[in-house]
Each structure stands twice: as C-alpha cells, then as structure tokens.
Amino acid sequence: MHSESDTSCIILTWHIATWYCERGTLGCGPRPDEGTELKIHLGVATKLSKYCAYLLVSAPKLLPGHEYDTSRVFDAVAGEAKRFLPYGRDKYQALKDYGEEESEATILQSGAKLGKQLAEIEDVTRRWKVLADFWSEMLLYIAPSDNVDEHIEQLTRGG
C-alpha cells in the first residue's frame, strides 16, 4: 500500500478528509435513515477513521513505523490546526477555504483538498463507500503482524 513512514501522514490526511465529508453530509440535511447503505458506509468510515486517529495519538506503537515519527507528524498537524483553526471559528467553513495553495501542501491542506474532492462525488452513498473501503483497507494494513504483544497490552487497558 505505502511505506511505513507515510502511514501517519496518510491516516491524518484521510481523517481530515473524512471529518470534512462528515460535516458536509450531516450539516446539510436530514440524518441518513438507519439500515440504509449510506448510514452503514458513513458509520464504518467515521468509526474506523476515529479509531485510526486514536491509535495515532494514544497508541502509536501499534502503527507501522517508529512511534517518535508518528508523534512528530501528529504534533505538526495539531500545531497547524491550532494556528489556522482558532477557537470559536467554524472549522468546516475554514477548511472549505483552505488547501487551495499550489505550494508544497501540508497534511492539513492535503486533507482539506481531498475532502473537497470527495465531496464532489455527487452520489453521497458512493462517496461514503469510497471512504469506508479506504478505512477498511487501512485497518488491514496497520493490523498487527509482528507487534501482537503490544496490541494485547493495549486491549487490556481498554482500547
């Protein structure tokens, strides 16, 4: 899929894009009906996105690559988000206006840009299927193959 050093960047980029799409979908109309394909795909995508972000922040040892690199990438994105998305500002609207620069993109800019591209998929169910499929693949990629003991230890702590 990609190299281990890219995993945290990809998780954060797609997490931002998923959040952007979630806000766009849930903020512009009625909530999807229970049991519909849209509701299922949206639920899978948002839950897996949040779980991967949780691992990135709270259990970086469970991800491929070195935990220091994972923490460093997260800290950089969090710092940029704090500067660009100050308290009290509508974060969805701010991200809509962000990420258009052609210079070297940051993870926050890339996530905003990807979110906008995904939001252009007119079939909302298809959009969420794309996101659910991505997160399912990502979870399989980060699943333990050589770090089973660390996963077991993390599960005993509740997550």
Secondary structure, 3 states (H helix, E strand, C coil): CCCHHHHHHHHHHHHHHHHHHHHHHHCCCCCCCCCCHHHHHHHHHHHHHHHHHHHHHHCHHHCCCCHHHHHHHHHHHHHHHHHHCCCCCCHHHHHHCCCCCCCCCCHHHHHHHHHHHHHCCCCHHHHHHHHHHHHHHHHHHHCCCCCHHHHHHHHHCCC
